[in-house]
């Protein structure tokens, strides 16, 4: 597993190269490299933590590991499939809406802090691991298939309407802003946030929690 600084360097190379036609393919390679490093963090988390540790919230500025992993994966599933690929979300196609024992189908942004441990305790951690693997693999395939011309495509009004119909983003003010945020982006803009920077941000939070718990 690389250091935070090493991951940051890979991200910077991806960010620079993905915006130019003559280096777009290199940018994709760097994004996949980064995402493979992020997968190593997921592997570390699942090999290091027991079920009780997934639902602990020892830091005042961080949430639970289970919540972060669910939240990251739902957002990637929604944006990659509904907004880019125009496909059904893996959450539904592979029955994770039932397998996860999850009380919601949304991103979880709307969950208040005092409900996070209760929510996290409900999740089936083994199925969450499977869901993460399925979504990461699916997104990587979408990235590999994307052309430079496609990358500049703005999320269409039709896909925004489809997202609204699915109700996979809560109407709560803590969550609903995401719809306009995502739908004002191009596909490459989505690569830069939900598929990379967002993952880095919250996985670093998971590592902080593990460090605190294991002291």
Secondary structure, 3 states (H helix, E strand, C coil): CCCHHHHHHHHHHHHHHCCCHHHHHHHHHHHHHHHHHHHHHHHHHHHHCCHHHHCCCCCCCCCCHHHHHHHHHHHHHHHHHHHHHCCCCHHHHCCHHHHCCCCCCCCCCCCCHHHHHHHHHHCCHHHHHHHHHHHHHHHHHHHHHCCHHHHCCECCHHHHHHHHHHCCCCCCHHHHHHHHHHHCCEHHHHHHHHHHHHHHHHHHHHHHHHHHHHC
